Amino acid sequence: MSKHDWYRNAEWSPEIETRFMAKLKRARDKPQYLKIQASYLAESDPTVALRLLEHYFELGDDFDLASAYGVQATAYIALGMIEQAVGAYEAALNRESDFPKYLTDAYLNLPCLIITQSIESKYSDAIALLNNMQHRLLFPVDHYKWNAAMAVLTARSGSASEAQSYARAALEATKLEKSGFRYHPNIGLFSEKKTDKALYDAVEQIA
């Protein structure tokens, strides 16, 4: 086992938990190890991830709190707890507002969740959020998500021509093969395996 494997378990069992807790007890940066381990389990074992995050929040970490809320949202989504997931993303954004040096993808993930779950009461909030955060777009996948979300939201608001423009921009972002960063040309590229198929299909239909 490498020195990092103990807090990056993709599976969980009583034996793994015992080993993890023993290592955690001796570790200095307990909150970060809890958050990282929770992130590895958020989709596959969300109940355990949420339990680890409870421990994380109890420790009062201030460094990466927004990211922890994002992991919490992922776990809630895996459990079908959509209202709680929305709340977690909103908590992440509130934290970012207070501590803008530590940012997450909540500004993209929350609108996409609102769309896929058809939370109509939050459509206008999602559009406002996307417009306010457009300056943060960095990687091709960011441009895809932003334009995809705007395409669906504007289409559902009745602006067909505007929606089509966003949809085409989203699809163009999926074709980019370089990030634009000299030393990290392959980072942040669109991946069909990692995207929400329903959202992608909706974008294709609008375009």
C-alpha positions in Angstrom: 0.0 0.0 0.0 1.3 3.4 -0.9 1.4 6.2 1.7 -1.7 7.8 0.0 -3.9 4.7 -0.4 -5.2 4.7 3.1 -7.4 7.8 2.5 -8.2 7.1 -1.2 -10.2 3.8 -0.8 -12.6 3.2 -3.7 -14.4 0.6 -1.6 -15.4 0.3 2.0 -15.6 -2.5 4.5 -15.2 -2.9 8.3 -11.6 -3.8 7.8 -10.9 -0.8 5.6 -12.7 1.5 8.1 -10.6 0.1 11.0 -7.4 0.7 9.1 -8.5 4.2 8.0 -9.5 5.3 11.5 -6.2 4.0 12.9 -4.3 6.1 10.4 -6.6 9.1 10.8 -6.0 9.1 14.6 -2.3 9.6 14.0 -2.7 12.1 11.2 -2.2 15.8 11.5 -4.6 17.1 8.8 -7.6 15.0 9.8 -10.2 17.1 8.0 -8.6 16.9 4.6 -8.1 13.1 4.8 -11.8 12.8 5.8 -12.9 15.0 2.9 -10.7 13.2 0.3 -11.8 9.8 1.4 -15.5 10.9 1.3 -15.0 12.1 -2.3 -13.9 8.6 -3.3 -17.1 7.1 -1.9 -19.6 9.8 -2.6 -21.2 8.0 -5.6 -20.4 4.4 -4.8 -21.1 4.4 -1.0 -22.8 7.7 -0.3 -24.0 6.8 3.2 -20.4 6.2 4.3 -19.3 9.4 2.6 -21.9 11.4 4.5 -20.8 9.9 7.7 -17.2 10.8 7.1 -18.3 14.3 6.2 -20.2 14.6 9.4 -16.9 13.9 11.2 -15.2 16.5 8.9 -17.7 19.2 9.7 -17.4 18.5 13.4 -13.7 19.2 13.3 -14.4 22.8 12.1 -12.1 22.9 9.1 -12.0 26.4 7.4 -9.7 25.6 4.5 -11.7 23.5 2.1 -15.3 23.8 3.3 -16.8 24.7 -0.1 -15.3 21.5 -1.6 -16.7 19.4 1.2 -20.2 20.8 0.6 -19.7 19.8 -3.1 -18.8 16.2 -2.1 -21.8 16.2 0.2 -24.0 17.2 -2.7 -22.7 14.4 -4.8 -23.5 11.9 -2.0 -27.0 13.3 -1.6 -27.6 13.0 -5.3 -26.5 9.4 -5.3 -29.1 8.8 -2.5 -31.8 10.6 -4.4 -31.9 13.3 -1.8 -32.2 16.2 -4.3 -33.5 18.9 -1.9 -30.5 18.3 0.4 -28.1 18.3 -2.6 -29.4 21.7 -3.7 -28.9 22.9 -0.2 -25.3 21.6 -0.1 -24.4 23.3 -3.4 -25.9 26.5 -2.2 -23.9 26.2 1.0 -20.8 25.8 -1.2 -21.6 28.9 -3.1 -22.2 30.9 0.1 -18.8 29.7 1.4 -17.1 30.8 -1.9 -18.7 34.2 -1.5 -17.0 34.6 1.9 -13.8 32.9 0.9 -13.3 33.5 -2.9 -9.7 32.1 -2.9 -11.2 28.5 -2.6 -13.6 27.9 -5.5 -15.5 24.8 -6.7 -17.7 23.8 -9.7 -20.9 24.4 -7.7 -21.8 27.3 -10.0 -22.1 24.8 -12.8 -23.2 21.7 -11.0 -26.2 23.3 -9.3 -27.8 24.6 -12.5 -27.3 21.2 -14.1 -29.0 19.5 -11.2 -31.8 22.0 -11.3 -32.3 21.2 -15.0 -32.0 17.4 -14.7 -34.5 17.4 -11.8 -36.8 19.9 -13.5 -36.9 22.2 -10.4 -38.9 24.9 -12.2 -39.0 27.2 -9.2 -35.2 27.7 -9.4 -34.8 28.2 -13.2 -34.5 32.0 -12.9 -32.0 31.6 -10.0 -30.0 29.2 -12.1 -29.8 31.6 -15.1 -28.8 34.4 -12.8 -26.1 32.3 -11.2 -24.7 31.2 -14.6 -24.6 34.8 -15.9 -22.9 36.1 -12.7 -20.3 33.4 -12.9 -19.6 33.3 -16.6 -16.2 35.0 -16.0 -15.0 31.9 -14.2 -15.2 29.6 -17.2 -11.8 28.1 -17.8 -11.7 24.7 -19.4 -13.5 23.2 -22.4 -15.8 21.2 -20.1 -16.7 24.3 -18.2 -17.8 26.0 -21.4 -19.8 22.9 -22.3 -21.6 22.8 -19.0 -22.3 26.5 -18.9 -23.6 26.7 -22.5 -25.5 23.4 -22.1 -27.3 24.6 -19.0 -28.1 28.0 -20.6 -29.4 26.2 -23.7 -31.9 24.1 -21.8 -32.9 26.9 -19.4 -33.6 29.4 -22.2 -35.4 26.7 -24.2 -37.7 26.0 -21.3 -38.2 29.7 -21.0 -39.4 29.9 -24.6 -36.4 31.5 -26.2 -35.8 29.0 -29.0 -33.3 30.9 -31.1 -31.2 32.0 -28.1 -31.3 28.4 -26.8 -30.1 27.1 -30.1 -27.1 29.4 -30.0 -26.1 28.2 -26.6 -26.6 24.6 -27.6 -24.3 24.9 -30.6 -21.6 26.6 -28.5 -21.9 23.7 -26.0 -21.4 21.1 -28.7 -18.4 23.1 -30.1 -16.8 22.9 -26.7 -17.1 19.1 -26.8 -14.9 19.0 -29.9 -12.0 20.8 -28.4 -8.9 18.5 -28.0 -6.6 20.9 -26.2 -7.3 22.8 -23.0 -5.4 25.9 -24.2 -2.9 25.6 -21.3 0.6 25.0 -22.5 1.8 22.7 -19.8 -1.6 20.9 -19.2 -3.0 20.5 -22.7 -5.3 17.6 -21.8 -6.8 18.9 -18.6 -10.4 19.9 -18.4 -11.6 18.3 -21.7 -15.1 17.2 -22.3 -15.7 13.5 -21.7 -18.9 11.8 -22.8 -18.4 9.1 -20.1 -18.4 11.7 -17.4 -21.3 13.9 -18.6 -25.0 13.6 -17.8 -26.5 11.8 -20.9 -29.9 13.4 -20.4 -28.5 16.9 -20.5 -26.3 16.1 -23.5 -29.3 14.6 -25.4 -31.3 17.7 -24.6 -28.6 20.0 -26.0 -28.3 18.0 -29.2 -32.1 18.2 -29.7 -32.0 22.0 -29.1 -29.1 22.5 -31.5 
